[in-house]
Structures are given as structure tokens and as C-alpha cells.
Amino acid sequence: MAVTPHRALLVIDVQNEYVTGNLPIEYPDIQHSLANIGRAMDAAQLAGLPVVVVQNTSPAGAPVFAKGSPGWEFHTVVSSRPYSHYIEKALPSAFASTDLGEYLSQNDIDTLVVAGYMTHNCDDATIKHALHVGLAVEFLSDAAGSLPYENLAGRASAEEIHRVFAVVMQSRFAAVATTEEWIVALQTGKALPRDNIFGSNQRARGLEKSR
């Protein structure tokens, strides 16, 4: 018999730095992901789910996320909505040196729903940390986003980074879904489909049909 997930929505770093600041999210379109973050927060509020918001902070004078700067402030999609718990962090994982784990335990949460920025950085680090402490994770792929990189290892577009990280997450670390799919699962009390590394690789090799 399936057990209804006991969820909390974690909204990571939805700050102006990613919208009008020095780290603009490029994929998916920022207005699209912001709208879906708002939808997810509204759906969680309606369903009585805890909503935890996370704010990334750098020291004064840093080029991005300097505490108190306009880029550090929450975007209005978050600041205009109610939330249950606030976390300030300085490392990629929202669990690192914060009270997130304690808060989730106190509220009997077994499933962490992740939205926000960036897919490949703080979202990914938090998702893997959550798995390692025994939580199930759901990732809202259209309520998140990436930006492009170029360094000594090469170059990757925002779309490439976001897509590849989402595929890898679905292979073991999280159930990846759109905001609409997640809202339907929330309304029905069902868990989202999950996958595994072996099956993902088998399908990529043409040895198993795609789900």
C-alpha cells in the first residue's frame, strides 16, 4: 500500500542576483521559472505544507550576494508570499551549517521538494545532501534554472547544464517533474515516478524501453 509523502517545499535562493543582478539565469526563461516558483508556493500553502525559504549570503563587498545589497534581496515572487521557516546559508547545500535538518525532523518531513536556483549548484548540492540523510526528494525542473559557464574544463550552455543535471537527478537522486505534474501529485497524495541508474543506462543503450 502506497504511503502519502509528507512533504515540505524548499525554495532556494530566489534572489534578485539571478534576475536583475550579475548572475542572470538563462534557462529555462527566468520569468517562466519565477511564475512556477510562485505557483508551487501557492499550492504548498493551500495544501498546508511547510514552505522553507533559503537566502544565499556573501560578505559585504563580494561581487554577488553581498549581504544587504539589492542582488541579495529576495525576488518579490518570494518576498510577497508567506513561508514557514527562513534559512540563511553561505554554502551550496541548504543543510550545511544551518538548522534545515532539525526543522524537517521536527515536522516529520520525509519528502523534500526543491525549487529555486541554481539547478546545478545549490539545488544539486541540497538534493544530494537530502538523499544522504535519508529523505526522498522531488525537483521542480521548470521552477529552477541554470546559467552558462566557460572555464579551463570547457564551455556549456545554460540549457545543456540544466538538462544534464535534471537527467542525472532523475537517475537516482530525485523525482524530477514539472510544477504542474507536482501539483497534481500533491492533490492526489501520490508520489512522483522515480528511476534508477541501471534502468536509465539500459534505456540509453537501447536495451529497455523508455517509461
C-alpha positions as CSV (number, residue, x, y, z in Angstrom):
1,M,0.0,0.0,0.0
2,A,1.4,3.4,-1.0
3,V,2.2,5.8,1.7
4,T,1.4,9.5,1.1
5,P,4.6,11.6,1.1
6,H,4.9,14.1,4.0
7,R,6.3,17.0,2.0
8,A,8.0,20.3,2.6
9,L,8.7,22.8,-0.2
10,L,12.2,24.2,-0.1
11,V,12.6,27.4,-2.2
12,I,16.3,28.0,-2.7
13,D,18.0,31.4,-3.4
14,V,15.2,33.1,-5.3
15,Q,17.1,36.4,-5.1
16,N,17.4,39.4,-7.4
17,E,21.0,38.4,-8.3
18,Y,19.6,35.8,-10.6
19,V,17.0,38.1,-12.2
20,T,18.4,41.6,-12.5
21,G,21.9,41.2,-11.0
22,N,25.3,39.8,-12.0
23,L,24.2,36.1,-12.4
24,P,21.2,36.1,-14.7
25,I,19.5,32.7,-15.1
26,E,19.2,31.9,-18.8
27,Y,17.4,28.6,-19.0
28,P,14.5,28.0,-18.5
29,D,13.4,31.6,-19.1
30,I,13.6,33.4,-15.8
31,Q,10.0,34.7,-16.0
32,H,8.8,31.2,-16.6
33,S,10.6,29.7,-13.6
34,L,9.7,32.6,-11.3
35,A,6.0,32.1,-12.2
36,N,6.3,28.4,-11.4
37,I,8.0,29.1,-8.1
38,G,5.0,31.3,-7.2
39,R,2.6,28.6,-8.3
40,A,4.5,26.0,-6.2
41,M,4.5,28.2,-3.1
42,D,0.8,28.9,-3.5
43,A,0.0,25.2,-3.9
44,A,2.0,24.3,-0.9
45,Q,0.3,26.9,1.2
46,L,-3.1,25.7,0.1
47,A,-2.2,22.1,1.0
48,G,-0.8,23.1,4.4
49,L,2.8,22.1,3.5
50,P,5.7,23.8,5.3
51,V,7.5,26.3,3.0
52,V,11.1,26.9,3.7
53,V,12.9,29.8,2.0
54,V,16.7,29.9,1.7
55,Q,18.8,33.0,1.1
56,N,22.4,32.8,0.0
57,T,24.7,35.3,1.6
58,S,28.2,36.6,0.8
59,P,30.3,39.0,2.8
60,A,29.9,42.8,2.2
61,G,31.9,43.8,-0.9
62,A,31.5,40.4,-2.7
63,P,30.6,40.7,-6.4
64,V,27.4,38.7,-5.9
65,F,25.0,38.1,-3.0
66,A,26.7,40.7,-0.7
67,K,24.5,40.9,2.4
68,G,22.2,43.9,2.3
69,S,22.7,44.6,-1.5
70,P,19.8,44.7,-4.0
71,G,21.0,41.5,-5.5
72,W,21.0,39.7,-2.1
73,E,17.3,40.6,-1.5
74,F,14.6,38.0,-2.2
75,H,12.7,38.5,-5.5
76,T,9.2,39.7,-5.0
77,V,7.8,36.3,-6.0
78,V,9.1,35.0,-2.7
79,S,9.1,38.1,-0.5
80,S,5.4,38.7,-1.3
81,R,4.3,35.2,-0.1
82,P,4.1,33.7,3.3
83,Y,6.6,31.0,4.4
84,S,7.1,28.8,7.4
85,H,10.8,28.9,8.0
86,Y,13.8,31.0,6.9
87,I,17.3,29.9,6.4
88,E,20.4,31.9,5.6
89,K,23.3,30.0,4.1
90,A,26.8,30.5,2.8
91,L,27.5,27.1,1.3
92,P,25.8,25.3,-1.7
93,S,23.8,22.8,0.4
94,A,20.9,24.3,2.3
95,F,21.8,21.7,5.0
96,A,25.3,22.9,5.6
97,S,25.8,24.8,8.8
98,T,22.0,25.5,9.0
99,D,19.1,24.1,11.0
100,L,17.3,22.7,8.0
101,G,17.8,19.1,9.0
102,E,16.5,19.7,12.5
103,Y,13.5,21.7,11.2
104,L,12.5,18.9,8.8
105,S,12.9,16.2,11.5
106,Q,10.7,18.2,14.0
107,N,8.0,18.4,11.3
108,D,8.2,14.7,10.4
109,I,9.1,15.5,6.8
110,D,10.1,12.6,4.7
111,T,10.0,14.2,1.2
112,L,11.8,17.4,0.3
113,V,10.5,19.3,-2.7
114,V,13.2,21.6,-4.2
115,A,12.7,24.7,-6.3
116,G,14.8,27.7,-7.0
117,Y,18.4,28.4,-8.1
118,M,20.7,27.2,-9.4
119,T,19.8,23.7,-10.8
120,H,23.5,22.6,-11.0
121,N,24.8,24.3,-7.8
122,C,22.7,24.8,-4.7
123,D,19.8,22.7,-5.9
124,D,22.0,19.8,-6.8
125,A,24.1,20.0,-3.6
126,T,21.0,20.2,-1.4
127,I,19.3,17.3,-3.2
128,K,22.3,15.0,-2.8
129,H,22.6,16.0,0.9
130,A,19.0,15.2,1.4
131,L,19.4,11.8,-0.1
132,H,22.3,11.1,2.1
133,V,20.3,11.9,5.2
134,G,17.5,9.6,4.2
135,L,15.0,11.9,2.6
136,A,13.1,11.4,-0.6
137,V,13.4,14.3,-3.0
138,E,11.3,15.9,-5.7
139,F,12.8,18.5,-8.0
140,L,10.6,21.0,-9.9
141,S,12.6,21.3,-13.1
142,D,10.6,24.3,-14.5
143,A,10.8,26.2,-11.2
144,A,14.6,26.2,-11.3
145,G,17.3,27.2,-13.8
146,S,20.9,27.5,-14.9
147,L,23.3,29.9,-16.5
148,P,26.2,29.2,-18.9
149,Y,29.8,28.5,-17.8
150,E,33.2,28.7,-19.5
151,N,36.4,27.7,-17.8
152,L,39.5,25.6,-18.2
153,A,37.3,22.5,-18.4
154,G,35.3,23.8,-21.4
155,R,32.1,25.6,-22.2
156,A,28.5,24.6,-21.5
157,S,25.3,26.5,-22.2
158,A,22.6,27.1,-19.6
159,E,20.3,24.7,-21.4
160,E,22.9,21.9,-21.5
161,I,23.7,22.3,-17.8
162,H,20.1,22.3,-16.7
163,R,19.1,19.4,-18.9
164,V,22.0,17.1,-18.0
165,F,21.7,17.8,-14.3
166,A,17.9,17.1,-14.4
167,V,18.6,13.7,-16.2
168,V,21.2,12.8,-13.6
169,M,18.9,13.7,-10.7
170,Q,16.1,11.5,-12.1
171,S,18.6,8.6,-12.4
172,R,18.7,8.3,-8.6
173,F,18.7,11.5,-6.6
174,A,15.2,12.9,-7.1
175,A,11.9,12.5,-8.8
176,V,12.1,15.2,-11.5
177,A,8.8,16.8,-12.5
178,T,7.2,20.0,-13.8
179,T,5.4,22.2,-11.4
180,E,2.0,21.1,-12.9
181,E,2.9,17.4,-12.5
182,W,3.9,18.1,-8.9
183,I,0.7,20.0,-8.1
184,V,-1.4,17.1,-9.5
185,A,0.7,14.6,-7.3
186,L,0.1,16.9,-4.3
187,Q,-3.6,17.0,-4.9
188,T,-3.8,13.2,-5.3
189,G,-1.4,12.4,-2.5
190,K,0.7,10.3,-4.7
191,A,4.5,10.1,-5.0
192,L,6.1,11.1,-8.3
193,P,7.8,8.4,-10.5
194,R,11.4,7.6,-9.7
195,D,14.1,5.8,-11.5
196,N,17.5,4.3,-11.0
197,I,21.0,4.3,-12.6
198,F,20.7,0.8,-14.1
199,G,17.4,1.5,-15.8
200,S,18.5,4.9,-17.0
201,N,21.6,3.4,-18.6
202,Q,19.7,0.4,-20.1
203,R,17.3,2.8,-21.9
204,A,20.2,5.0,-23.1
205,R,21.8,1.8,-24.6
206,G,18.5,0.8,-26.3
207,L,18.2,-2.3,-24.0
208,E,15.0,-1.1,-22.3
209,K,12.0,0.9,-23.5
210,S,11.6,4.4,-22.1
211,R,9.0,4.9,-19.5
